[in-house]
């Protein structure tokens, strides 16, 4: 763990604790209420439990200590993913069939659908980051451009000394800069973008059961764009909606929109308008005597003649009538 990252957690320590107690039952109930119901076995040492919590958008940040050594058995987390890393002491964490020796240099990614058991050493204090499962799965689906066929499951060990690990610390640190400030300090669009960047980093840099597909996604996205473009051209004179185009290409609406922005620098429906405009111009230039601008505009889906003429003139530097008379 980078020293600047540890120092940057001070605003989280400054948040008044949800609870602080030397009573084992109060400690278990307090942590269960903030995180998840669990079995808790107290081992060596004195109970000195405290939990700090701060919320930024959909992300929940915690500092948690038990004082004594404990064994925690929450089963599957189900509704959220958890990142945790010791700030002091150490822990042994079993996620599914893999075990991680967590330390200040090794964090743990706990997937929602894997069984979990944690053994915290005496004097262990940890940073926890809770991310809703729906946000992880939504982001993964959008990156792939299709629905998921199984839950996202990460390799649990995250080394903070690697480039990916250092970048992960920077992203968390950027968010925590806004703790302790006024509620409006972090603009909502910025906060949402930072959340998305953090989750994308996790999906693209931390090995998971979707890693191979995510790394191959540019080719997959290009294929979906090509299929969507072919469908658009085949049905250019018919009513088209974004949902219909996405379904025809085997993509989600959001995934297809992102792929079109990356490939064409415009939305799918802007692409539809562009291609209809090109088709209308071609008909105007090759029209037989007696053809009317109105008929050609309507043929290609332009129901408002004034808007069609204005957009046509802006795009081609001449009016539809001037093109028709060539």
Rosetta blueprint (number, residue, H / E / L):
1 X L
2 X L
3 X H
4 X H
5 X H
6 X H
7 X H
8 X L
9 X L
10 X H
11 X H
12 X H
13 X H
14 X H
15 X L
16 X L
17 X L
18 X L
19 X E
20 X E
21 X E
22 X L
23 X L
24 X H
25 X H
26 X H
27 X H
28 X H
29 X H
30 X H
31 X H
32 X H
33 X H
34 X H
35 X L
36 X L
37 X L
38 X L
39 X E
40 X E
41 X E
42 X E
43 X L
44 X L
45 X L
46 X L
47 X L
48 X L
49 X E
50 X E
51 X E
52 X E
53 X E
54 X E
55 X E
56 X E
57 X L
58 X L
59 X E
60 X E
61 X E
62 X E
63 X E
64 X E
65 X E
66 X L
67 X L
68 X L
69 X L
70 X E
71 X E
72 X E
73 X E
74 X L
75 X L
76 X L
77 X L
78 X L
79 X L
80 X E
81 X E
82 X E
83 X E
84 X E
85 X E
86 X E
87 X E
88 X E
89 X L
90 X L
91 X E
92 X E
93 X E
94 X E
95 X E
96 X L
97 X L
98 X E
99 X E
100 X E
101 X E
102 X E
103 X E
104 X L
105 X L
106 X E
107 X E
108 X E
109 X E
110 X E
111 X L
112 X L
113 X L
114 X L
115 X L
116 X E
117 X E
118 X E
119 X E
120 X E
121 X L
122 X L
123 X L
124 X L
125 X E
126 X E
127 X E
128 X E
129 X E
130 X E
131 X E
132 X E
133 X H
134 X H
135 X H
136 X H
137 X H
138 X H
139 X H
140 X H
141 X H
142 X H
143 X H
144 X H
145 X L
146 X L
147 X L
148 X L
149 X L
150 X L
151 X L
152 X L
153 X L
154 X E
155 X L
156 X L
157 X E
158 X E
159 X E
160 X L
161 X L
162 X L
163 X H
164 X H
165 X H
166 X H
167 X H
168 X H
169 X H
170 X H
171 X H
172 X H
173 X H
174 X H
175 X H
176 X H
177 X L
178 X L
179 X L
180 X L
181 X L
182 X L
183 X L
184 X L
185 X L
186 X L
187 X L
188 X H
189 X H
190 X H
191 X H
192 X H
193 X H
194 X H
195 X H
196 X H
197 X H
198 X H
199 X H
200 X H
201 X H
202 X H
203 X H
204 X H
205 X H
206 X L
207 X L
208 X E
209 X L
210 X L
211 X H
212 X H
213 X H
214 X H
215 X H
216 X L
217 X H
218 X H
219 X H
220 X H
221 X H
222 X H
223 X H
224 X H
225 X H
226 X H
227 X H
228 X H
229 X H
230 X H
231 X H
232 X H
233 X H
234 X H
235 X L
236 X L
237 X L
238 X L
239 X L
240 X L
241 X L
242 X H
243 X H
244 X H
245 X H
246 X H
247 X H
248 X H
249 X H
250 X L
251 X L
252 X L
253 X H
254 X H
255 X H
256 X H
257 X H
258 X H
259 X H
260 X H
261 X H
262 X H
263 X H
264 X H
265 X L
266 X L
267 X L
268 X H
269 X H
270 X H
271 X H
272 X H
273 X H
274 X H
275 X H
276 X H
277 X H
278 X H
279 X H
280 X H
281 X H
282 X H
283 X H
284 X H
285 X H
286 X L
287 X L
288 X L
289 X L
290 X L
291 X L
292 X L
293 X H
294 X H
295 X H
296 X H
297 X H
298 X H
299 X H
300 X L
301 X L
302 X L
303 X L
304 X L
305 X H
306 X H
307 X H
308 X H
309 X H
310 X H
311 X H
312 X H
313 X H
314 X H
315 X H
316 X H
317 X L
318 X L
319 X L
320 X H
321 X H
322 X H
323 X H
324 X H
325 X L
326 X L
